[in-house]
Amino acid sequence: MPETFEITVVTLGLPFAEDTIAYDLYAQAEGFGKDVLLIHGDADPVVPIRYSEQLRDRLASVEYHVIKEGVHSFQNEHFEEAMRYVEDFLIREINTK
């Protein structure tokens, strides 16, 4: 593993990679008792969609959306679609509390 590496336009270092590899996101997620909004683009070149699908299956309460042709950083119409999901989710969360 190199000391630094690039993912899209971000330069990351070896400590980030080591911490990420050692972190068990799924175990952490199983203990999270709140509602979760999970949005993933099916054209994401950084994070394979199977990770979000696995996370969705392990969360107690999740609203999951796949954005067709969406990449890792939602842009243009994909950004607008993602923000509609976020807005709707937040409005529902606020109104149910």
N, C-alpha and C positions, 0 to 999 in steps of 0.2 A: 504494500500500500504506500503510495507516495505521501510526502509530507503535506502537500496541498493538491487539490484537484478541483475541477470546475463541473458544476451542474448548471446547465443553461448559462446564465450570466453571473452566477454566484461562485466565488472561490471559497472552498471549505478546507479545513485542515484535518490532519490525522486524528486529533482528539475527538472531533465531531464524529468521525466514522467509527471510532472505537466505542464511544458512548452509545451511538445509535445501534450498533450491532448487539451490544449487551443489554439494551433496554427491551423489556417484554411489554409492548404496547397492549397486547391482547389481555394479559393478566391484569394490567392496570384498568383496562376498560371494563372488565367483568365486575369490578367493584364500584363502578361509577353509577350512582343511583338517580341521576337526573336525565331529563330528556335531552337527546342529542340530534343535531342536524348534521347529516353527512352528505357531502356533494362531491362527486368525482366525474372528471371528464373521461370519456371512453377513448380519447386520443392522447392521453397523458403520457409523454415520453419519459417522465421522471419516476412516477410511482405507478406500478401496474395495478389495474383495477381490481385484481383478485385480492389485494390487501384490504381495500375498502369493503369488498364483499365478505371477507373473513371477519373484519371488524363489525360490520352490520350484524352478522350472525351471533356475535358474542356480547353485544350491547343489550341491556334490559329494555330500553325504550329508545328507538331510533327512527327517525324519518330519513329515508335514503333516496337520493336522486342521482341519476346518471345524466350528464349533459352530453348529448350526441355531438361528436367531433370536438368536444372541449379538450383543451390542453391543460397543463399544470396550473398556469396562471390564466384564469378565464379572461378572455379579451373580447371586446366588441359585443356582439349579440350574446355571446356566452356569458359575459360579465353581467349583462342585464338579466339574463335568465337566472343566474346564480343569486343575484341580489333580490330578485322576486321571491326565491325560496327563503332567503334569509329574512326578508321583511315579513313574509307570511308567518314564518316560524316564530319570530320575536313577538309579533302581535298576538299570536295564540298563547305564547308563554306568559306574556304580560297580563292578558285577559283571564287566564286561569289561575292566577296567583292572588 
